[in-house]
Amino acid sequence: MSDQRVALPGSQRAQPQVSRPLRTGSGFVLVVPAGRLVSGHWDKVGYQAGDACRLTVVGVGLGKEPLSLVVEAEGERGGWTAVAKVSAEVDAGQKEASASWQFPPAPVVPGAATVREADGSRLSDARFEDHQPLATGGSAWVVARAEGFEGKRLQVVLEREESPGNWVVVGQAVATVKSGALRAAVTPETGNKPPAR
């Protein structure tokens, strides 16, 4: 007696496919598309806030319909949160799908900044200690958390925005990180107007 062959349509749902033999006692074979993802990658190793990027997934039997991909970001405490859902167009061979996306611009917090180095060290919560206008001849105290920089000397550069997007250096200082914190007094150089704040 010959086997019966049942072809099931492809589905992107992660539900099990169920079929029964057409005749009692007959053997049968389920043919299910072997849709699976093998790898995924971005078009560059690193991005800055606001950069355009391309996400590509490679697999087998991806189907003809666009794939829905979720972009997640890792939080400071290690958890992952969905930040975008993108539609990836599948190529004719059903082996590759690509989607374009743009990283959101970094939120601008006046007087605060965060920088993460490749080795995992992190300079965060950089800000002025006192938010009062800087008086002529006075110093601006700058503080920051400096994880992974213990005992290192860091340079702090104070800049003033002369016109939109045009920043001019008005002072510099070097300070040593102690107990995971940086604190430096920067005095504007002679001949420079004090920064507004």
N, C-alpha and C positions, 0 to 999 in steps of 0.2 A: 504494500500500500504506500503511495507516495505521500510525502509530507505536505502540509498546507503552509503557505507563506502569507503572512499578514504584514502589510506595510502600515506603519503608524505615521501620521503627519508630524512634522517637527513642531516643537513647542518650546517657548522660552520660559514657561512656568516650570518650577522645580517640583512638579507633582509626578508621582509614579504613573507610568503607562500600564494599563491593564487590558488583556485580551484573553479570549477563551477559544478553544478549538471549535471549528465550524462543525465537525462531526465527532461524536463521542468515540474515544479510543484512537483518534488520529493524532500523530505527532504534528507539531507546528513550530515555526521559527518566527520570532518577533524581530522585525527590522526597524530599529530606532536610529535616527540620525545621530551620529557620534559628535554632537555639538559640544565643544569644550574649549575653554581658553587655555592657552599654553603659556603666554607671557604678555606683559604689558610694559610700556616704557614711554617716557616723555622725550621730546626732541632735543632737550638740552639737559645738562647735569644740574644747573642752578638757574634760578630766576630771581628777579627783583619784583617788588610790588608793582602791579600795573602791566607787567610783561605779557605779551601774547604767547601762547604755547600750543603744542599739538600733542595729543595723547593717542597712542596707537596700541591696539591689542591684537595679538596674533593667536590663531587657534585653528580648529578643524570644524567644518560644517557649521559655520556661524549663522547660516541662513541668509535670506535676501533682504529682510527688513532691517532698518537701523537698530543698533543696540543701544540700550539705555545704560549709561555709565554714571556712577556716583563718585564725585571727587570729595575726598575727606582730608581734613587737616588735623594734625596731632596737637593737642593742647599742651600747656606747660606741665601738667601733671601726668601726661602720658596717654590720656584718653583720646579717642578719635571722634570727630564730629563731621557730619556731612555739610559741605559748604556749597555744592553745586551739583546739578544733574545735567549731563550733556548727552547729545544724541550722536552716535558714531556711525557713519556710513560704511557699509560693508562692501568690499571690492567684488568683482565679478567671480573670482575663484572661491568666494566665501571663506577666505583664510585670514583676512586682515580687515580691521575696521579702525577708522581714524575720526577723531573729533578735535575741533579747535575750541580753545577756552582762553580767557584772560584772567590773570591773577588780579584780585581786587587791589585797589590802591591802599597803601598802608594808612590806617587812621592817623591823622595828625593831632597830636596832643600838645598844645603850646607848652614849651618849657620841659618836655619829657622825651626820652628816646630809649630804644633798646637795640642792641647789636649782639648777634650770636656768631661766634667764630667756628671754623671748620672742626676744631678739636673739641667742641662742646662747651668751651668756656663762654661765659655770657655776661655782657655788660647791660644792665637793665635799670629802669626807673631813674635814668639820668635826668637831673633837674637842678634848678637853682634852689639853694637852701632858703633864700629869702626872696619873695616875689616883688619886693619894693623896687622902684626905679634906682638904677645905679648912679650914685652921686659922682661928680667929677673928682677924680683922685681916689675914689674908693675901690674896693675889691668885690668881685662877685664870687661867692662861695658856691661851688658846684659839688653835688653829692650824687653817688650812684651805687647800686649793688654791683659787685664784681665777682661773680662765681667763677672759680678756676684761675683767678689772677693773683692769688695770695702771695704777698711778698714782691710782686712785680711792680715796676714803676711805669705808670701810664701818663701819657701827655694829654692834657685838656686844652682844647683850642676854643676860644671865645670869638664868635663872629657876629657881625651886625648886618642886617639886610638893608643895603643902600637903596635898591629898587627891587621890584618883584623878581625874585629868582637870582639876584646878584648879591652874593654874600662876600663880605670883606673881613679878614682877620683883624681883630683889634687887641688880642691879648692871648698869652699862652702860659701854661704852668705844668709842672711835673709833680706827681704825688705817688706815694707808695700805698698799695692796697693792704689794709689791715683788717682782720676779722671779717673778710668778705665785703668790705666797703671801701669806697674811694671818696675822699674829701679833699678838695683843692681850692685854693684862693687864687683867682685870676684877676690881675690888675691890668686894665686897659693901658696900652702903650701911650707914651706921651705924644701929643699931637693928634690923637684920635678922639673923636667925640665918643662919649659913653653910650653904650647901647640903651635902647629904650627900656628894657627890663632884663 
